[in-house]
């Protein structure tokens, strides 16, 4: 199958229209977000932004945590001051991390309300509140206060939780190892599909699982579906998943994923 005969809705020409992937999404903001990702992908960056950026707040929350405990342990006020600087920077970086998370969610998950997304929002909200509390508790004269240790430690647990649910979105736990020849397809599946179709199910529409789907009848039917699925499943244009990758994906879904569910006959 050549590229030309696959309908591609995601490219700019159809984007503003009433049909297609934009359905049900607040189209102005999403169109803007999608055009930014399209630009990035044109210059060679086709990945989500949040995972690349999120190390900033995470690292700084860790820094505040470690410095604050070290200050207590070694009775060094300077270390407590370092903890405070980390905490302030961590608070500043909360905002872009959140913005990129929102953009990735709209673009890569089509704004779907997944359990891990809910959990991340709750944890991020608590983290922000804790960070603001820390900002006031740690003002100049109280920079080494014990109560700060509690706040920084709680922040630490929030980012651990955020990391856990972030990983859960990308790498849901798997019961069985995948045979070597399907590893390429598995990678594509984990990067694009598994958040909504963990273990071949469907978290948005449980009655439409990937496993045993009629869309898996043959490769052609499968590619046709991923290029132009029913919303809210996002469209996968050839720039996101090429025909060759779709083929590998198909092999993985049919031979590895389906096998895990039902023992081979
Ligand atoms: C944002 C969530 C989401 C993502 C990501 C997603 N899907 Fe879907 N998928 C859905 C939903 C929702 C449906 C049901 C659509 C409908 O028919 O109403 C669906 C349906 C399907 C079906 C047809 C099931 C049936 O029998 O009706 C297949 C096949 C499928 N998805 C494959 C994939 C593949 C392959 C990927 C990755 C390239 C993927 N999906 C990524 C949400 C998603």
Boltz pocket constraint, residues with backbone or C-beta under 6 A from the ligand:
constraints:
  - pocket:
      binder: B
      contacts: [[A, 108], [A, 109], [A, 110], [A, 112], [A, 188], [A, 189], [A, 192], [A, 193], [A, 194], [A, 195], [A, 196], [A, 197], [A, 202], [A, 204], [A, 205], [A, 208], [A, 209], [A, 210], [A, 212], [A, 213], [A, 214], [A, 215], [A, 216], [A, 225], [A, 226], [A, 230], [A, 231], [A, 232], [A, 233], [A, 234], [A, 236], [A, 241], [A, 249]]
      max_distance: 6.0
